[in-house]
Every structure is written in C-alpha cells, then in structure tokens.
Amino acid sequence: MFTELARKKAAKYWEKSFEHPFVQSLARGDLAPEIFRYYLLQDRYYLEHFSKLYGYIAKQTIDKEVQAHLQKNAENLKQGELAIREEFFSKLAISEAEILTPPIAPTAYHYVSHMYRQLIEGTPNTAFAGMLPCAWLYQEIGECLITVGSPDPVYQCWIETYAGETAVEGIKKERVLLDRLYEESTEKEQQQMIEAFVISSKLEYAFWEMAMTLEKW
C-alpha cells in the first residue's frame, strides 16, 4: 500500500521529527517563547496555503470521494486549526502587523512551493500525496506527547490540537483514499506520489529546525 511504502521511505526523517529539540522542548515546557512565536507565524503562512491547496486539488481531481474529502479538509482547517492559531496569537501578544507581514523563512517558502509544484507539474494525486505528511506526522506527535503532556498551558494546548479520535479518524480516511489512488495510478505517477510524500516528510523535519534556528534568508 502507498502509505506503508511511503512511510518506510521517509522513516529516517519521520522518526527524527519526534526526537527534534523543538518537539522535546514543547513537551518539557522549556521551549523559548520567541522560538514558538516565530514557529507560529511561519506555520500560519504555511497553513493558509495548505488550506488553499486542498481547494485547488479538489477542483482538479475527477474523483468525487477525494473531492468531497479535500473540500471538507479545507473547511475544517479554516474553522479549526487556523482559529486555534488566532488564540495562540492573542495569548502571546502577537500583533496584527506581525501576522499580516511576517518575514517568510526559506524553509517555509520552500515547503509551500514544493506542494504547489506537485499540483502544477504533477497530478492531483501527487499533490494530495504531498499533503499527507503534515497532518499524519502532527497527529502521531500529538498522540505521543499527550501521554506525558506539557507543564506549559500554551504548549499543552498545541499538543491537544493534534491528539484525539477526530484526528485519528481523519488520517485513517486520508490513508485509505491515497492507498486506493495509488493502486489506480500508473507506475510513473506512483513514483511521483512516493517522491512527493518523502520530500514533504523531509521538509517537516526541516520546519522544526527552521524554528529552532530562527532561520532567515
């Protein structure tokens, strides 16, 4: 199946994400506030495009089941995760000016560009495959960290965003859809789907590193 094969191909970077100092510091509660602020602003830029991409892929795919799922994801992201980010901004006194005009980091820019490239140069299937690592990895990190929690209430709220049955069920549905699309694809498209997934997984790891170093051009 696609998701099992892709996960194995990306295993090195996937597992390193769990061990990254950013993630471990969240759980301990000692992540520097300026690093979390920086991460939130970069992540907001990323999620804005992530939501748009769900909509763009939904318009291009001819698979009605996939289309409905992606449209639902786009709507849920707008109402849920982006709204939670606004709550974080309020708690951390992040100004409207900071939200609207943040300096975009190279890794955040690269990750977003990678996903758009899948849609422009690839197919709706390759673009969808490149979207999965974000949601899947965060769900697994949330599930892992919720067992220990964080002493910092803001970081605990971040963890809780990705833990829970709703997140698990969403990933299960997405995996089933992508496994089916993979089986229905040509060999060339299958290879592109794997590549898109692996690159996104590498960039997920790079995103943590970007935040810890306050990466700039």
N, CA and C of each residue as an Amber inpcrd file, in Angstrom:
protein
   651
   0.8350000  -1.2000000   0.0000000   0.0000000   0.0000000   0.0000000
   0.8740000   1.2570000   0.0000000   0.3390000   2.3040000  -0.5810000
   1.0990000   3.5530000  -0.7040000   1.5670000   4.0810000   0.6430000
   0.6560000   4.2050000   1.5950000   1.0190000   4.8770000   2.8430000
   2.0840000   4.1060000   3.6240000   2.0320000   2.7830000   3.5800000
   3.0500000   1.9900000   4.2700000   4.4020000   2.1140000   3.5740000
   4.3890000   2.0510000   2.2430000   5.6250000   2.1600000   1.4790000
   6.2380000   3.5490000   1.6310000   5.4100000   4.5870000   1.5100000
   5.8980000   5.9620000   1.6210000   6.4640000   6.2310000   3.0120000
   5.7850000   5.7110000   4.0270000   6.2520000   5.8970000   5.4080000
   7.6280000   5.2500000   5.6110000   7.8360000   4.0780000   5.0440000
   9.1290000   3.4090000   5.1530000  10.2210000   4.2120000   4.4470000
   9.8900000   4.7580000   3.2790000  10.8610000   5.5430000   2.5220000
  11.2650000   6.8110000   3.2740000  10.3360000   7.3440000   4.0480000
  10.5850000   8.6010000   4.7660000  10.9340000   8.3770000   6.2360000
  11.1400000   7.1380000   6.6350000  11.2840000   6.7770000   8.0510000
  12.3730000   7.5700000   8.7730000  13.5070000   7.7660000   8.1070000
  14.6350000   8.4530000   8.7460000  14.2290000   9.8360000   9.2250000
  13.5720000  10.5960000   8.3690000  13.1940000  11.9650000   8.7110000
  11.9530000  11.9910000   9.5960000  11.0740000  11.0240000   9.4060000
   9.8540000  10.9290000  10.2090000  10.2130000  10.7450000  11.6780000
  11.0720000   9.7660000  11.9530000  11.4270000   9.4800000  13.3340000
  12.2580000  10.5970000  13.9490000  13.0740000  11.2620000  13.1350000
  13.8830000  12.3700000  13.6540000  13.0050000  13.5350000  14.1010000
  11.8220000  13.6530000  13.5280000  10.9130000  14.7200000  13.9490000
  10.4900000  14.5320000  15.3970000  10.2330000  13.2820000  15.8020000
   9.8340000  13.0110000  17.1840000  10.9480000  13.3780000  18.1610000
  12.1790000  13.2290000  17.7030000  13.3310000  13.4570000  18.5760000
  13.8510000  14.8920000  18.5190000  13.2680000  15.7060000  17.6380000
  13.8230000  17.0470000  17.4510000  13.6900000  17.8880000  18.7250000
  14.6950000  18.7050000  19.0300000  14.6630000  19.5540000  20.2350000
  13.4180000  20.4270000  20.3350000  12.8820000  20.8890000  19.2050000
  11.6690000  21.7000000  19.2440000  10.5270000  20.9110000  19.8640000
  10.3080000  19.7050000  19.3780000   9.2170000  18.8590000  19.8620000
   9.4530000  18.4590000  21.3150000  10.6860000  18.0740000  21.6440000
  11.0010000  17.6600000  23.0070000  10.8750000  18.8270000  23.9930000
  11.2460000  20.0110000  23.5560000  11.1360000  21.1900000  24.4300000
   9.6840000  21.5780000  24.6680000   8.8340000  21.3650000  23.6590000
   7.3980000  21.5950000  23.8560000   6.8790000  20.7300000  24.9960000
   7.2480000  19.4650000  24.9640000   6.7740000  18.5380000  25.9820000
   7.3110000  18.8990000  27.3660000   8.5620000  19.3210000  27.4330000
   9.1530000  19.6970000  28.7300000   8.6360000  21.0420000  29.2170000
   8.1620000  21.8630000  28.2840000   7.6610000  23.1810000  28.6510000
   8.7260000  24.2530000  28.6840000   9.9320000  23.9280000  28.1940000
  11.0180000  24.9160000  28.2760000  11.4160000  25.4750000  26.9070000
  10.5260000  25.3200000  25.9090000  10.8030000  25.9240000  24.6150000
  10.7640000  27.4390000  24.7510000  11.7960000  28.1190000  24.2510000
  11.8650000  29.5730000  24.3640000  10.6680000  30.2200000  23.6720000
   9.9900000  31.1640000  24.3260000   8.7980000  31.8010000  23.7450000
   9.0420000  32.4240000  22.3840000  10.2230000  33.0260000  22.1810000
  10.4910000  33.6530000  20.8910000  10.5670000  32.6270000  19.7610000
  10.9890000  31.4120000  20.1030000  11.0320000  30.3460000  19.0930000
   9.6170000  29.9010000  18.7430000   8.7540000  29.7730000  19.7360000
   7.3720000  29.3560000  19.4690000   6.6330000  30.4380000  18.6950000
   6.8640000  31.7010000  19.0310000   6.2490000  32.8050000  18.2930000
   6.6640000  32.7550000  16.8170000   7.9530000  32.5610000  16.6110000
   8.4820000  32.5030000  15.2480000   7.8400000  31.3350000  14.4880000
   7.7720000  30.1850000  15.1480000   7.1570000  28.9990000  14.5450000
   5.6990000  29.2690000  14.1670000   4.9410000  29.8870000  15.0550000
   3.5230000  30.1450000  14.7980000   3.3110000  31.0320000  13.5720000
   4.1360000  32.0490000  13.4340000   3.9880000  32.9570000  12.2930000
   4.3300000  32.2490000  10.9860000   5.3750000  31.4440000  10.9980000
   5.7250000  30.6790000   9.7940000   4.6550000  29.6260000   9.4970000
   4.1400000  29.0230000  10.5400000   3.1310000  27.9830000  10.3660000
   1.8200000  28.5550000   9.8420000   1.5100000  29.7720000  10.2460000
   0.2870000  30.4020000   9.7460000   0.3880000  30.6230000   8.2390000
   1.5390000  31.0860000   7.7960000   1.7710000  31.2540000   6.3560000
   1.6040000  29.9140000   5.6380000   2.2030000  28.8890000   6.2140000
   2.1180000  27.5500000   5.6310000   0.6690000  27.0530000   5.5820000
  -0.0510000  27.1860000   6.6920000  -1.4190000  26.6630000   6.7680000
  -2.3880000  27.4060000   5.8580000  -2.1640000  28.6780000   5.6570000
  -3.0000000  29.4310000   4.7200000  -2.9260000  28.8100000   3.3320000
  -1.7220000  28.4900000   2.9030000  -1.5430000  27.8760000   1.5890000
  -1.9880000  26.4150000   1.5950000  -1.7970000  25.7470000   2.7140000
  -2.2380000  24.3570000   2.8480000  -3.7460000  24.2690000   2.6250000
  -4.4870000  25.1910000   3.2130000  -5.9420000  25.2320000   3.0480000
  -6.3170000  25.5180000   1.5880000  -5.6200000  26.4630000   0.9720000
  -5.8890000  26.7750000  -0.4340000  -5.6160000  25.5740000  -1.3240000
  -4.5470000  24.8550000  -1.0220000  -4.1800000  23.7050000  -1.8400000
  -5.2350000  22.5970000  -1.7790000  -5.8220000  22.4050000  -0.6250000
  -6.9330000  21.4380000  -0.5340000  -8.0060000  21.8070000  -1.5550000
  -8.3290000  23.0850000  -1.6160000  -9.3560000  23.5400000  -2.5470000
  -8.9360000  23.4010000  -3.9950000  -7.6940000  23.7420000  -4.3020000
  -7.2050000  23.6400000  -5.6770000  -7.1860000  22.1830000  -6.1570000
  -6.7310000  21.2910000  -5.2960000  -6.6830000  19.8720000  -5.6740000
  -8.0970000  19.3370000  -5.8630000  -9.0080000  19.7540000  -4.9900000
 -10.4060000  19.3090000  -5.0970000 -11.0090000  19.7140000  -6.4390000
 -10.6390000  20.8930000  -6.9290000 -11.1740000  21.3620000  -8.2120000
 -10.6110000  20.5760000  -9.3920000  -9.3900000  20.0590000  -9.2330000
  -8.7330000  19.3800000 -10.3480000  -9.0180000  17.8750000 -10.4030000
  -9.2670000  17.2650000  -9.2550000  -9.4920000  15.8250000  -9.2610000
 -10.8530000  15.4830000  -9.8580000 -10.9320000  14.3130000 -10.4920000
 -12.2160000  13.8460000 -11.0370000 -12.8390000  12.8030000 -10.1130000
 -12.1310000  12.4970000  -9.0240000 -12.6190000  11.5130000  -8.0620000
 -13.5410000  12.2190000  -7.0610000 -14.8040000  11.9130000  -7.0890000
 -15.7920000  12.6090000  -6.2590000 -15.5610000  12.3860000  -4.7700000
 -15.1390000  11.1910000  -4.3860000 -14.8990000  10.9010000  -2.9720000
 -13.7170000  11.7170000  -2.4560000 -12.6700000  11.7780000  -3.2570000
 -11.4930000  12.5640000  -2.8870000 -11.8540000  14.0450000  -2.8460000
 -12.6110000  14.4910000  -3.8190000 -13.0270000  15.8910000  -3.8870000
 -13.7870000  16.2970000  -2.6270000 -14.7290000  15.4770000  -2.2230000
 -15.5190000  15.7860000  -1.0310000 -14.6470000  15.8280000   0.2190000
 -13.7080000  14.9020000   0.3040000 -12.8180000  14.8460000   1.4680000
 -11.9310000  16.0860000   1.5460000 -11.3800000  16.4940000   0.4140000
 -10.4940000  17.6520000   0.3890000 -11.2410000  18.9470000   0.6930000
 -12.4450000  19.0530000   0.1770000 -13.2580000  20.2380000   0.4610000
 -13.5820000  20.3180000   1.9540000 -13.8570000  19.1730000   2.5460000
 -14.1210000  19.1200000   3.9860000 -12.8750000  19.5060000   4.7760000
 -11.7140000  19.0070000   4.3350000 -10.4560000  19.3450000   4.9980000
 -10.1980000  20.8510000   4.9680000 -10.4390000  21.4510000   3.8130000
 -10.2140000  22.8940000   3.6630000 -11.0980000  23.6750000   4.6180000
 -12.3440000  23.2820000   4.7180000 -13.2830000  23.9750000   5.5960000
 -12.9290000  23.7720000   7.0680000 -12.5630000  22.5340000   7.4180000
 -12.1840000  22.2400000   8.8020000 -10.9440000  23.0170000   9.2160000
 -10.0160000  23.1720000   8.2770000  -8.7880000  23.8970000   8.5740000
  -9.0860000  25.3650000   8.8600000  -9.9640000  25.9430000   8.0660000
 -10.3360000  27.3460000   8.2620000 -11.0230000  27.5520000   9.6040000
 -11.9220000  26.6400000   9.9450000 -12.7220000  26.7990000  11.1620000
 -11.9870000  26.3300000  12.4150000 -11.0800000  25.3740000  12.2430000
 -10.4380000  24.7770000  13.3940000  -9.0370000  25.2450000  13.6700000
  -8.0880000  24.7100000  12.9170000  -6.6860000  24.9440000  13.2370000
  -6.2780000  26.4010000  13.0880000  -6.7230000  27.0580000  12.0330000
  -6.3760000  28.4690000  11.8650000  -6.9810000  29.3230000  12.9790000
  -8.1780000  28.9320000  13.4320000  -8.8140000  29.6590000  14.5380000
  -8.0240000  29.4710000  15.8290000  -7.5000000  28.2560000  16.0250000
  -6.6860000  27.9930000  17.2130000  -5.4120000  28.8260000  17.1760000
  -4.8480000  28.9870000  15.9740000  -3.6540000  29.8170000  15.8410000
  -3.9510000  31.2490000  16.3030000  -5.1460000  31.7520000  15.9730000
  -5.5190000  33.0970000  16.3980000  -5.5340000  33.1970000  17.9230000
  -5.9730000  32.1140000  18.5630000  -5.9840000  32.0860000  20.0340000
  -4.5600000  32.1510000  20.5780000  -3.6460000  31.4250000  19.9450000
  -2.2430000  31.4780000  20.3450000  -1.6830000  32.8850000  20.1780000
  -2.0330000  33.5230000  19.0560000  -1.5330000  34.8760000  18.7980000
  -1.9780000  35.8300000  19.9020000  -3.2110000  35.6600000  20.3330000
  -3.7350000  36.5140000  21.3910000  -2.9880000  36.2800000  22.7060000
  -2.7720000  35.0160000  23.0580000  -2.0960000  34.6780000  24.3090000
  -0.6530000  35.1710000  24.3230000  -0.0250000  35.1590000  23.1620000
   1.3820000  35.5360000  23.0780000   1.5800000  36.9880000  22.6540000
   0.4710000  37.7480000  22.5940000   0.5150000  39.1730000  22.2420000
   1.2170000  39.4090000  20.9060000   0.8860000  38.5680000  19.9180000
   1.4170000  38.7480000  18.5720000   0.5100000  39.7290000  17.8480000
   1.0750000  40.8190000  17.3640000   0.2850000  41.9010000  16.7870000
  -0.2540000  41.5450000  15.4010000  -1.2480000  42.3120000  14.9720000
  -1.8300000  42.1260000  13.6440000  -0.7860000  42.3700000  12.5520000
   0.0660000  43.3350000  12.7890000   1.1240000  43.6340000  11.8140000
   2.0760000  42.4560000  11.6600000   2.4170000  41.8140000  12.7780000
   3.2870000  40.6350000  12.7240000   2.6130000  39.4980000  11.9590000
   1.3030000  39.3630000  12.1380000   0.5580000  38.2870000  11.4890000
   0.4750000  38.5180000   9.9880000   0.2290000  39.7510000   9.5900000
  -0.0090000  40.0560000   8.1810000   1.2690000  40.1720000   7.3580000
   2.3520000  40.5910000   7.9970000   3.5820000  40.8110000   7.2290000
   4.8010000  40.1500000   7.8800000   4.7290000  38.8480000   8.1590000
   5.9080000  38.1990000   8.7430000   6.9630000  37.9540000   7.6700000
   8.2490000  38.0430000   8.0320000   9.2890000  37.6670000   7.0720000
   9.2690000  36.1510000   6.9030000   8.9670000  35.6890000   5.6960000
   8.8240000  34.2560000   5.4740000  10.1940000  33.5860000   5.4080000
  10.3780000  32.5370000   6.1870000  11.6460000  31.8160000   6.2400000
  11.8490000  30.9760000   4.9820000  13.1020000  30.7200000   4.6080000
  13.3880000  29.9090000   3.4250000  12.6970000  28.5400000   3.4380000
  12.7170000  27.8510000   4.5790000  12.1150000  26.5160000   4.6300000
  10.6080000  26.5650000   4.4520000   9.9540000  27.5300000   5.0830000
   8.5050000  27.6660000   4.9230000   8.1650000  27.9680000   3.4660000
   8.9280000  28.8470000   2.8610000   8.7190000  29.2010000   1.4550000
   8.9420000  27.9750000   0.5590000   9.9850000  27.2460000   0.8360000
  10.3420000  26.0610000   0.0450000   9.2630000  24.9860000   0.1700000
   8.7710000  24.7730000   1.3750000   7.7640000  23.7340000   1.5990000
   6.4820000  24.0610000   0.8280000   6.0240000  25.2890000   0.9360000
   4.8190000  25.7000000   0.2150000   5.0330000  25.5750000  -1.2900000
   6.1940000  26.0000000  -1.7620000   6.4980000  25.9260000  -3.1900000
   6.5150000  24.4800000  -3.6700000   7.0510000  23.5920000  -2.8510000
   7.0720000  22.1610000  -3.1770000   5.6680000  21.6270000  -3.4080000
   4.7340000  21.9890000  -2.5410000   3.3690000  21.4730000  -2.6720000
   2.6610000  22.0260000  -3.9010000   2.8690000  23.3100000  -4.1810000
   2.2890000  23.8770000  -5.4020000   2.8990000  23.2160000  -6.6480000
   4.1650000  22.9220000  -6.5820000   4.8360000  22.2990000  -7.7290000
   4.2120000  20.9380000  -8.0460000   3.8320000  20.1960000  -7.0060000
   3.1910000  18.8970000  -7.2510000   1.9090000  19.0670000  -8.0460000
   1.1860000  20.1130000  -7.7690000  -0.0840000  20.3450000  -8.4530000
   0.1290000  20.8590000  -9.8700000   1.1620000  21.6830000 -10.0610000
   1.4020000  22.2940000 -11.3700000   2.1100000  21.3320000 -12.3200000
   3.1420000  20.6470000 -11.8100000   3.9280000  19.7750000 -12.6720000
   3.5110000  18.3080000 -12.5610000   2.7880000  17.9800000 -11.5310000
   2.3550000  16.6010000 -11.3390000   0.8890000  16.4140000 -11.6440000
   0.1870000  15.7680000 -10.7380000  -1.2400000  15.4770000 -10.8940000
  -1.9440000  15.7390000  -9.5730000  -3.2750000  15.7480000  -9.5420000
  -3.9670000  15.8760000  -8.2610000  -3.5560000  14.7860000  -7.2670000
  -3.2450000  13.5970000  -7.7730000  -2.8350000  12.5010000  -6.8860000
  -1.4820000  12.7640000  -6.2440000  -0.5300000  13.2740000  -7.0300000
   0.7880000  13.5600000  -6.4540000   0.7000000  14.7310000  -5.4790000
  -0.1370000  15.7000000  -5.7950000  -0.3180000  16.8430000  -4.9010000
  -0.9460000  16.3990000  -3.5810000  -1.9490000  15.5320000  -3.6540000
  -2.6060000  15.0070000  -2.4530000  -1.6150000  14.2110000  -1.6150000
  -0.7640000  13.4270000  -2.2750000   0.2380000  12.6310000  -1.5680000
   1.2100000  13.5200000  -0.8100000   1.5650000  14.6590000  -1.4000000
   2.4820000  15.5790000  -0.7490000   1.8810000  16.3080000   0.4380000
   0.5560000  16.2850000   0.5640000  -0.1320000  16.9490000   1.6680000
  -0.2150000  16.0690000   2.9190000  -0.1590000  14.7550000   2.7340000
  -0.4180000  13.8400000   3.8500000   0.5810000  13.9260000   5.0010000
   1.9000000  14.0340000   4.7590000   2.8320000  14.0030000   5.8910000
   2.5440000  15.0210000   6.9830000   2.1210000  16.2140000   6.6220000
   1.8530000  17.2430000   7.6300000   0.8080000  16.7660000   8.6370000
  -0.3590000  16.4060000   8.1450000  -1.4470000  16.0000000   9.0390000
  -1.1180000  14.7080000   9.7840000  -0.5340000  13.7500000   9.0830000
  -0.2510000  12.4420000   9.6740000   0.8270000  12.5460000  10.7480000
   1.9190000  13.2350000  10.4460000   3.0030000  13.3680000  11.4120000
   2.5490000  14.1240000  12.6530000   1.8330000  15.2230000  12.4710000
   1.3670000  16.0030000  13.6160000   0.3980000  15.1950000  14.4770000
  -0.4430000  14.3890000  13.8390000  -1.3700000  13.5480000  14.6000000
  -0.5940000  12.5590000  15.4670000   0.4560000  11.9570000  14.9070000
   1.2500000  10.9900000  15.6690000   2.0500000  11.6670000  16.7760000
   2.5630000  12.8580000  16.5050000   3.2820000  13.5960000  17.5440000
   2.3290000  13.9860000  18.6760000   1.1320000  14.4510000  18.3010000
   0.1410000  14.7960000  19.3150000  -0.2370000  13.6030000  20.1700000
  -0.4280000  12.4600000  19.5140000  -0.7880000  11.2360000  20.2370000
   0.3230000  10.7970000  21.1720000   1.5660000  10.9890000  20.7400000
   2.7180000  10.6170000  21.5650000   2.8770000  11.5540000  22.7580000
   2.7810000  12.8510000  22.5150000   3.0310000  13.8310000  23.5770000
   1.8850000  13.9510000  24.5700000   0.6700000  13.6170000  24.1470000
  -0.4710000  13.7720000  25.0530000  -0.3590000  12.8300000  26.2450000
   0.4050000  11.7530000  26.0950000   0.5570000  10.7900000  27.1960000
   1.4050000  11.3630000  28.3340000   2.2630000  12.3370000  27.9950000
   3.0950000  12.9550000  29.0310000   2.6620000  14.3900000  29.3070000
   2.1330000  15.0500000  28.2740000   1.6660000  16.4210000  28.4430000
   2.8090000  17.4110000  28.5830000   2.4360000  18.6810000  28.6990000
   3.4240000  19.7430000  28.8900000   2.9990000  20.6040000  30.0690000
   3.9380000  21.0070000  30.9070000   3.5940000  21.8740000  32.0440000
   3.2100000  23.2870000  31.6160000   3.5470000  23.6620000  30.3950000
   3.1840000  24.9830000  29.8890000   1.7940000  24.9000000  29.2520000
   0.8270000  25.6790000  29.7080000  -0.5450000  25.5740000  29.1970000
  -0.6720000  25.8860000  27.7040000   0.1450000  26.7890000  27.1830000
   0.0950000  27.1050000  25.7460000   0.5970000  25.9180000  24.9330000
   1.6910000  25.3200000  25.3740000   2.2380000  24.1760000  24.6560000
   1.3260000  22.9550000  24.8000000   0.6890000  22.8470000  25.9580000
  -0.2690000  21.7560000  26.1530000  -1.4450000  21.9080000  25.1900000
  -1.8910000  23.1330000  24.9700000  -2.9800000  23.3910000  24.0280000
  -2.5630000  22.9900000  22.6170000  -1.3210000  23.2760000  22.2500000
  -0.7990000  22.8890000  20.9320000  -0.8440000  21.3770000  20.7830000
  -0.4020000  20.6670000  21.8120000  -0.3960000  19.1970000  21.7810000
  -1.8110000  18.6550000  21.6070000  -2.7480000  19.2110000  22.3740000
  -4.1330000  18.7320000  22.3350000  -4.7980000  18.9670000  20.9820000
  -4.2940000  19.9550000  20.2310000  -4.8390000  20.2350000  18.9060000
  -4.7210000  19.0300000  17.9900000  -3.6700000  18.2330000  18.1900000
  -3.3950000  17.1320000  17.2610000  -3.6650000  15.7570000  17.8480000
  -4.0920000  15.7050000  19.0870000  -4.4170000  14.4280000  19.7100000
  -5.9370000  14.2210000  19.6870000  -6.3670000  13.0060000  19.8430000
  -7.7980000  12.7480000  19.9170000  -8.3100000  11.9080000  18.7600000
  -9.4890000  11.3670000  18.9480000 -10.0800000  10.4330000  17.9930000
 -10.4080000  11.0880000  16.6550000 -10.7980000  12.3500000  16.6770000
 -11.1340000  13.0250000  15.4200000  -9.9370000  13.0690000  14.4880000
  -8.7720000  13.3860000  15.0450000  -7.5500000  13.4310000  14.2360000
  -7.1980000  12.0520000  13.7060000  -7.3440000  11.0470000  14.5370000
  -7.0390000   9.6690000  14.1320000  -7.9400000   9.2330000  12.9830000
  -9.2230000   9.4890000  13.1080000 -10.1740000   9.0800000  12.0760000
  -9.9150000   9.8160000  10.7640000  -9.5350000  11.0810000  10.8480000
  -9.2450000  11.8460000   9.6460000  -8.0670000  11.2750000   8.8810000
  -7.0270000  10.8830000   9.6000000  -5.8480000  10.2980000   8.9600000
  -6.1720000   8.9320000   8.3720000  -6.9570000   8.1410000   9.0720000
  -7.3500000   6.8270000   8.5450000  -8.0700000   6.9790000   7.2100000
  -8.9800000   7.9350000   7.1360000  -9.7350000   8.1780000   5.9100000
  -8.8020000   8.6040000   4.7820000  -7.8790000   9.5020000   5.0900000
  -6.9640000  10.0110000   4.0770000  -6.0450000   8.9090000   3.5650000
  -5.5990000   8.0460000   4.4550000  -4.7300000   6.9460000   4.0510000
  -5.4640000   5.9800000   3.1320000  -6.6890000   5.6740000   3.4590000
  -7.4860000   4.7720000   2.6190000  -7.6430000   5.3490000   1.2100000
  -7.9370000   6.6310000   1.1370000  -8.1170000   7.2730000  -0.1660000
  -6.8260000   7.2450000  -0.9770000  -5.7110000   7.5820000  -0.3380000
  -4.4450000   7.6230000  -1.0630000  -3.9680000   6.2300000  -1.4520000
  -4.2310000   5.2440000  -0.6120000  -3.8850000   3.8650000  -0.9780000
  -4.6510000   3.4420000  -2.2290000  -5.9070000   3.8140000  -2.3090000
  -6.7090000   3.4660000  -3.4940000  -6.2200000   4.2090000  -4.7270000
  -5.9520000   5.5040000  -4.5880000  -5.4660000   6.2790000  -5.7260000
  -4.1480000   5.7220000  -6.2440000  -3.2900000   5.2890000  -5.3430000
  -2.0020000   4.7200000  -5.7180000  -2.1950000   3.4570000  -6.5520000
  -3.0990000   2.6050000  -6.1260000  -3.3630000   1.3610000  -6.8590000
  -3.9260000   1.6450000  -8.2440000  -4.6450000   2.7330000  -8.3950000
  -5.2690000   3.0850000  -9.6710000  -4.3410000   3.8850000 -10.5840000
  -3.1640000   4.2620000 -10.0820000  -2.2520000   5.1250000 -10.8320000
  -1.2850000   4.3180000 -11.7000000  -0.6840000   5.0130000 -12.6680000
   0.3650000   4.4030000 -13.4760000   1.6280000   4.2700000 -12.6370000
   2.5680000   3.4990000 -13.1240000   3.8230000   3.3170000 -12.3860000
   4.5530000   4.6450000 -12.2130000   4.5410000   5.4790000 -13.2440000
   5.1980000   6.7820000 -13.1710000   4.5400000   7.6590000 -12.1120000
   3.2210000   7.6780000 -12.0820000   2.5210000   8.5010000 -11.0980000
   2.7390000   7.9610000  -9.6880000   2.8050000   6.6440000  -9.5540000
   3.0910000   6.0520000  -8.2500000   4.4330000   6.5220000  -7.7150000
   5.4380000   6.5530000  -8.5810000   6.7700000   7.0150000  -8.1770000
   6.7290000   8.4860000  -7.7650000   5.9490000   9.2680000  -8.4940000
   5.8240000  10.6970000  -8.1750000   5.1160000  10.8980000  -6.8340000
   4.1360000  10.0660000  -6.5430000   3.4310000  10.1620000  -5.2680000
   4.3730000   9.8640000  -4.1010000   5.1870000   8.8320000  -4.2610000
   6.1610000   8.4920000  -3.2220000   7.1490000   9.6320000  -3.0260000
   7.6490000  10.1680000  -4.1220000   8.6210000  11.2530000  -4.0530000
   8.0310000  12.4840000  -3.3710000   6.7940000  12.8160000  -3.7160000
   6.1430000  13.9800000  -3.1100000   6.0070000  13.7950000  -1.6020000
   5.6350000  12.5990000  -1.1770000   5.4750000  12.2870000   0.2470000
   6.8080000  12.3890000   0.9800000   7.8540000  11.8150000   0.3920000
   9.1650000  11.8000000   1.0500000   9.7290000  13.2080000   1.1850000
   9.6260000  14.0130000   0.1300000  10.1280000  15.3880000   0.2060000
   9.3800000  16.1770000   1.2760000   8.0600000  16.0070000   1.3390000
   7.2800000  16.6990000   2.3770000   7.7220000  16.2630000   3.7610000
   8.0330000  14.9920000   3.9300000   8.4860000  14.4780000   5.2260000
   9.8200000  15.0930000   5.6170000  10.7120000  15.2400000   4.6390000
  11.9980000  15.8900000   4.8960000  11.7920000  17.3480000   5.3080000
  10.8470000  17.9970000   4.6430000  10.5880000  19.4090000   4.9340000
   9.8750000  19.5870000   6.2710000   9.1150000  18.5830000   6.7070000
   8.5270000  18.6430000   8.0530000   9.6390000  18.7000000   9.0980000
  10.6420000  17.8460000   8.9180000  11.7770000  17.8680000   9.8400000
  12.5000000  19.2160000   9.7630000  12.6940000  19.6980000   8.5430000
  13.3810000  20.9740000   8.3530000  12.6130000  22.1290000   8.9820000
  11.2770000  22.0040000   9.0600000  10.4470000  23.0630000   9.6460000
  10.7590000  23.2360000  11.1280000  10.9500000  22.1250000  11.8480000
  11.3240000  22.2260000  13.2700000  12.6740000  22.9280000  13.3910000
  13.6160000  22.5290000  12.5350000  14.9540000  23.1010000  12.5690000
  14.9080000  24.5890000  12.2380000  14.0820000  24.9520000  11.2710000
  13.8780000  26.3510000  10.8980000  13.4740000  27.1800000  12.1070000
  12.5390000  26.6380000  12.8930000  12.0570000  27.3720000  14.0660000
  13.1330000  27.5110000  15.1320000  13.8430000  26.4240000  15.3970000
  14.8540000  26.4530000  16.4560000  15.9800000  27.4250000  16.1440000
  16.2960000  27.5950000  14.8780000  17.4000000  28.4900000  14.4910000
  16.9250000  29.8820000  14.0950000  15.5980000  30.1000000  14.1650000
  15.0230000  31.3870000  13.7170000  15.5480000  31.7210000  12.3200000
  15.4200000  30.7540000  11.4500000  16.0230000  30.8010000  10.1140000
  15.6500000  32.0780000   9.3440000  16.6350000  32.6110000   8.6710000
  16.4400000  33.7900000   7.8250000  17.1750000  33.5830000   6.5010000
  16.8240000  34.3970000   5.5340000  17.4920000  34.3100000   4.2400000
  18.9310000  34.7700000   4.3760000
